Amino acid sequence: MTCILVSRSIGGVFVDVVISEEHESEMEIAEHPVEKGAKISDHAWRLPAKVTLESAIAGERAVASFQQLLDVQAAAEPFSLVTGLKVYQNMLIKRLSATRDKENARVLKFEAELQEVIIVSTESSGGSSSADKAQGTTKRGQVAARTTDSIPNRTDKVLSDAIAVD
């Protein structure tokens, strides 16, 4: 028998039950024509992952837990989210929607929409020498972008040579 352990916490706030999970993975694909022979991967990119959780917290913890979820959202500090399908990194709470009614007065039923933050780092091309300045050959504004995630071997060279110029 296999047992799968799923975290029942959202940003460190423990919930009693996860009623449903909805996972969304989407690609943005350029709509303009692509020249024959061009790398298709240059014209498509992954959008941030989205997860919607319907959850409940019962009893005395309900009100305090909702405030904690609001605090996690306001802090805007990325966290890991463990679901039944996947472990997501760098997630933030985008939307919280809570419901309480007369039949469930002691239960907080809520929906949390979480979205991945795609984190990249940029490197400056370095300072200009006085000789470059004298000859007007400065490389002002050049920035090389690299993702912090592991880069597949096939794109490593392309990304390491990428620069933006004013």
VOBA-1610 file (N, C-alpha, C; in pm, whole numbers, padded with zeros to 5 digits, always signed):
BEGIN
Met+00085-00118+00000Met+00000+00000+00000Met+00089+00124+00000Thr+00055+00222-00084Thr+00131+00346-00095Thr+00057+00457-00022Cys+00131+00537+00049Cys+00073+00651+00119Cys+00137+00778+00064Ile+00056+00873+00023Ile+00107+01000-00026Ile+00076+01106+00077Leu+00179+01171+00125Leu+00162+01275+00226Leu+00153+01410+00157Val+00045+01480+00180Val+00024+01611+00121Val+00020+01714+00233Ser+00096+01821+00216Ser+00097+01927+00315Ser-00039+01992+00321Arg-00084+02021+00438Arg-00210+02093+00454Arg-00182+02232+00509Ser-00091+02300+00443Ser-00061+02436+00485Ser-00045+02524+00363Ile-00084+02650+00379Ile-00070+02750+00274Ile+00016+02860+00334Gly+00139+02866+00291Gly+00230+02967+00344Gly+00254+02953+00493Gly+00248+02833+00544Gly+00270+02809+00687Gly+00143+02812+00771Val+00029+02842+00711Val-00099+02842+00783Val-00166+02708+00758Phe-00188+02632+00865Phe-00244+02498+00852Phe-00395+02502+00835Val-00443+02420+00740Val-00586+02409+00714Val-00630+02268+00753Asp-00758+02254+00787Asp-00808+02124+00829Asp-00832+02030+00711Val-00881+02086+00601Val-00912+02001+00486Val-00897+02082+00356Val-00845+02014+00255Val-00842+02071+00120Val-00954+02000+00045Ile-01058+02077+00009Ile-01175+02020-00058Ile-01145+01994-00205Ser-01075+02088-00269Ser-01040+02068-00410Ser-00914+02146-00444Glu-00846+02097-00549Glu-00727+02162-00603Glu-00750+02181-00753Glu-00716+02297-00802Glu-00721+02321-00947Glu-00584+02373-00989His-00522+02303-01083His-00387+02338-01129His-00395+02395-01270Glu-00319+02502-01295Glu-00319+02562-01428Glu-00176+02586-01473Ser-00144+02532-01591Ser-00014+02552-01653Ser-00042+02600-01795Glu+00017+02714-01831Glu-00016+02775-01959Glu+00109+02828-02028Met+00109+02820-02160Met+00217+02876-02243Met+00163+02995-02319Glu+00243+03098-02330Glu+00214+03210-02419Glu+00284+03178-02550Ile+00210+03178-02658Ile+00266+03145-02788Ile+00245+03266-02879Ala+00353+03315-02937Ala+00345+03431-03024Ala+00248+03404-03139Glu+00168+03504-03172Glu+00068+03486-03277Glu+00121+03527-03414His+00234+03594-03418His+00289+03635-03547His+00354+03515-03617Pro+00367+03521-03749Pro+00429+03410-03823Pro+00575+03390-03779Val+00617+03266-03780Val+00754+03231-03744Val+00826+03184-03870Glu+00944+03240-03892Glu+01022+03206-04011Glu+01061+03059-04007Lys+01052+02992-04121Lys+01089+02852-04131Lys+01234+02836-04090Gly+01261+02739-04005Gly+01397+02713-03959Gly+01428+02782-03827Ala+01343+02877-03785Ala+01366+02945-03657Ala+01333+02852-03542Lys+01397+02876-03428Lys+01367+02797-03309Lys+01229+02835-03257Ile+01140+02740-03252Ile+01005+02767-03204Ile+01008+02807-03057Ser+01103+02755-02981Ser+01111+02788-02838Ser+01138+02937-02815Asp+01189+03008-02915Asp+01209+03152-02902Asp+01077+03228-02913His+00971+03161-02955His+00843+03226-02979His+00734+03173-02887Ala+00771+03104-02781Ala+00677+03051-02683Ala+00744+03053-02547Trp+00670+03086-02443Trp+00726+03090-02310Trp+00620+03051-02209Arg+00665+02992-02099Arg+00576+02944-01993Arg+00530+03061-01907Leu+00401+03066-01881Leu+00346+03166-01789Leu+00353+03111-01647Pro+00343+03198-01547Pro+00347+03150-01408Pro+00237+03047-01381Ala+00271+02944-01306Ala+00174+02842-01267Ala+00072+02903-01172Lys-00051+02851-01178Lys-00158+02896-01089Lys-00222+02775-01024Val-00253+02787-00896Val-00321+02681-00822Val-00435+02746-00745Thr-00553+02686-00753Thr-00667+02733-00674Thr-00705+02622-00578Leu-00707+02655-00451Leu-00741+02558-00347Leu-00871+02600-00278Glu-00961+02505-00266Glu-01081+02525-00185Glu-01055+02449-00056Ser-01058+02519+00056Ser-01018+02459+00184Ser-01113+02502+00294Ala-01096+02438+00411Ala-01178+02473+00527Ala-01096+02462+00654Ile-01129+02551+00747Ile-01070+02549+00881Ile-01187+02557+00978Ala-01189+02465+01075Ala-01303+02458+01167Ala-01263+02500+01308Gly-01363+02539+01383Gly-01346+02564+01526Gly-01288+02700+01558Glu-01223+02704+01673Glu-01171+02830+01727Glu-01060+02891+01641Arg-00992+02810+01562Arg-00880+02860+01480Arg-00925+02935+01355Ala-01052+02926+01318Ala-01099+02979+01191Ala-01067+03127+01172Val-01106+03210+01267Val-01087+03355+01253Val-00938+03390+01253Ala-00863+03334+01347Ala-00719+03362+01355Ala-00646+03312+01230Ser-00686+03198+01178Ser-00621+03143+01059Ser-00647+03229+00937Phe-00768+03283+00926Phe-00798+03370+00813Phe-00710+03495+00819Gln-00693+03550+00939Gln-00605+03667+00954Gln-00461+03631+00918Gln-00417+03511+00956Gln-00283+03466+00920Gln-00267+03454+00769Leu-00368+03404+00700Leu-00363+03395+00553Leu-00354+03535+00491Leu-00429+03631+00547Leu-00421+03769+00499Leu-00282+03826+00522Asp-00221+03792+00636Asp-00086+03838+00666Asp+00017+03779+00569Val+00002+03649+00536Val+00092+03585+00439Val+00077+03654+00304Gln-00045+03685+00266Gln-00070+03753+00139Gln-00006+03892+00139Ala-00024+03968+00247Ala+00030+04104+00255Ala+00183+04105+00260Ala+00243+04002+00319Ala+00390+03997+00329Ala+00456+03980+00192Ala+00386+03920+00098Ala+00436+03900-00038Ala+00573+03832-00039Glu+00592+03734+00048Glu+00714+03654+00053Glu+00685+03518-00011Pro+00754+03483-00119Pro+00727+03355-00186Pro+00749+03235-00092Phe+00666+03133-00110Phe+00676+03011-00029Phe+00653+02890-00119Ser+00687+02772-00065Ser+00664+02647-00137Ser+00525+02596-00103Leu+00459+02537-00202Leu+00326+02481-00183Leu+00329+02335-00225Val+00294+02247-00134Val+00290+02104-00162Val+00145+02065-00186Thr+00116+02012-00305Thr-00019+01968-00336Thr-00016+01819-00365Gly-00131+01764-00397Gly-00139+01622-00430Gly-00074+01589-00564Leu-00055+01689-00652Leu+00004+01663-00783Leu+00148+01709-00799Lys+00186+01816-00729Lys+00315+01878-00756Lys+00358+01965-00639Val+00489+01984-00626Val+00543+02080-00531Val+00576+02206-00611Tyr+00516+02317-00573Tyr+00538+02444-00641Tyr+00630+02531-00558Gln+00723+02598-00623Gln+00816+02690-00556Gln+00774+02833-00585Asn+00813+02926-00500Asn+00794+03070-00522Asn+00649+03108-00549Met+00560+03065-00461Met+00418+03094-00476Met+00378+03211-00386Leu+00278+03287-00432Leu+00217+03394-00354Leu+00066+03376-00358Ile-00001+03426-00255Ile-00147+03424-00254Ile-00196+03544-00333Lys-00260+03518-00446Lys-00311+03626-00531Lys-00449+03672-00484Arg-00533+03575-00444Arg-00670+03609-00407Arg-00718+03515-00297Leu-00790+03571-00200Leu-00857+03493-00095Leu-01005+03528-00098Ser-01088+03428-00092Ser-01232+03448-00089Ser-01289+03359+00020Ala-01344+03419+00126Ala-01393+03343+00240Ala-01546+03344+00245Thr-01602+03231+00291Thr-01747+03219+00305Thr-01779+03163+00443Arg-01872+03231+00509Arg-01929+03178+00634Arg-02079+03198+00625Asp-02154+03101+00673Asp-02300+03114+00671Asp-02357+03058+00801Lys-02489+03068+00816Lys-02554+03028+00942Lys-02539+02879+00970Glu-02530+02797+00866Glu-02516+02653+00885Glu-02374+02613+00925Asn-02277+02695+00889Asn-02137+02665+00920Asn-02073+02783+00991Ala-02136+02831+01094Ala-02089+02952+01163Ala-01951+02932+01226Arg-01917+02810+01259Arg-01788+02785+01324Arg-01684+02729+01225Val-01714+02738+01097Val-01623+02687+00994Val-01590+02800+00896Leu-01464+02811+00866Leu-01421+02904+00762Leu-01396+02822+00636Lys-01479+02845+00537Lys-01460+02782+00407Lys-01406+02891+00316Phe-01294+02863+00249Phe-01234+02967+00166Phe-01171+02909+00040Glu-01150+02999-00054Glu-01080+02965-00177Glu-00957+03054-00184Ala-00844+02994-00212Ala-00719+03068-00226Ala-00664+03045-00365Glu-00642+03154-00437Glu-00579+03147-00568Glu-00433+03184-00549Leu-00345+03092-00585Leu-00202+03114-00569Leu-00136+03121-00705Gln-00034+03202-00716Gln+00037+03217-00844Gln+00187+03215-00820Glu+00257+03149-00910Glu+00402+03140-00905Glu+00463+03274-00944Val+00572+03309-00879Val+00653+03423-00918Val+00775+03366-00987Ile+00793+03401-01115Ile+00911+03354-01188Ile+01024+03452-01156Ile+01126+03403-01088Ile+01235+03487-01040Ile+01356+03472-01132Val+01408+03584-01179Val+01529+03585-01261Val+01629+03680-01199Ser+01754+03664-01236Ser+01856+03758-01190Ser+01919+03822-01314Thr+01965+03944-01299Thr+02030+04012-01410Thr+02171+04046-01370Glu+02260+04050-01469Glu+02399+04085-01445Glu+02433+04206-01530Ser+02499+04302-01471Ser+02543+04418-01547Ser+02669+04379-01623Ser+02693+04444-01737Ser+02808+04408-01819Ser+02939+04465-01764Gly+02933+04534-01652Gly+03055+04587-01592Gly+03077+04732-01629Gly+03170+04796-01562Gly+03197+04937-01585Gly+03279+04959-01711Ser+03284+05082-01754Ser+03362+05117-01873Ser+03496+05174-01831Ser+03599+05142-01907Ser+03731+05197-01878Ser+03739+05340-01930Ser+03835+05416-01880Ser+03850+05555-01926Ser+03890+05558-02073Ala+03959+05455-02123Ala+03995+05449-02265Ala+03870+05433-02351Asp+03775+05347-02304Asp+03649+05330-02377Asp+03570+05460-02380Lys+03568+05531-02267Lys+03494+05657-02261Lys+03554+05759-02356Ala+03686+05763-02365Ala+03753+05859-02452Ala+03723+05830-02599Gln+03707+05701-02633Gln+03681+05665-02771Gln+03532+05651-02802Gly+03447+05675-02701Gly+03302+05666-02722Gly+03254+05524-02745Thr+03320+05424-02683Thr+03282+05284-02705Thr+03225+05221-02578Thr+03157+05298-02497Thr+03101+05240-02374Thr+02988+05145-02407Lys+02964+05050-02319Lys+02856+04951-02335Lys+02746+04983-02234Arg+02707+05107-02227Arg+02609+05153-02130Arg+02475+05081-02149Gly+02416+05034-02037Gly+02283+04975-02040Gly+02277+04829-02079Gln+02391+04764-02105Gln+02385+04624-02144Gln+02365+04538-02021Val+02267+04448-02029Val+02234+04359-01918Val+02216+04218-01972Ala+02278+04122-01907Ala+02260+03981-01945Ala+02163+03918-01848Ala+02056+03854-01897Ala+01955+03792-01812Ala+01982+03643-01799Arg+01971+03594-01678Arg+01985+03450-01652Arg+01878+03412-01552Thr+01813+03298-01573Thr+01714+03252-01476Thr+01788+03187-01360Thr+01726+03189-01243Thr+01788+03126-01127Thr+01764+02976-01126Asp+01667+02929-01206Asp+01642+02786-01215Asp+01752+02723-01298Ser+01764+02592-01291Ser+01864+02526-01374Ser+01823+02543-01520Ile+01920+02576-01603Ile+01895+02602-01744Ile+01926+02474-01822Pro+01832+02425-01904Pro+01862+02306-01983Pro+01982+02331-02074Asn+02061+02226-02100Asn+02182+02239-02181Asn+02156+02302-02317Arg+02044+02272-02380Arg+02020+02322-02515Arg+01998+02472-02520Thr+01960+02537-02409Thr+01938+02682-02411Thr+02044+02758-02332Asp+02135+02688-02267Asp+02235+02752-02183Asp+02315+02856-02262Lys+02364+02821-02378Lys+02445+02911-02460Lys+02365+03032-02505Val+02241+03012-02548Val+02157+03122-02595Val+02132+03222-02483Leu+02095+03173-02366Leu+02065+03263-02255Leu+02188+03331-02201Ser+02302+03265-02201Ser+02422+03328-02146Ser+02472+03440-02236Asp+02439+03440-02364Asp+02481+03544-02457Asp+02377+03655-02472Ala+02260+03641-02406Ala+02152+03739-02424Ala+02187+03871-02355Ile+02172+03982-02428Ile+02194+04113-02371Ile+02087+04207-02420Ala+02062+04312-02341Ala+01967+04416-02381Ala+02046+04546-02391Val+02025+04622-02497Val+02099+04744-02520Val+02002+04860-02533Asp+02037+04975-02472Asp+01952+05094-02484Asp+01938+05137-02628
//
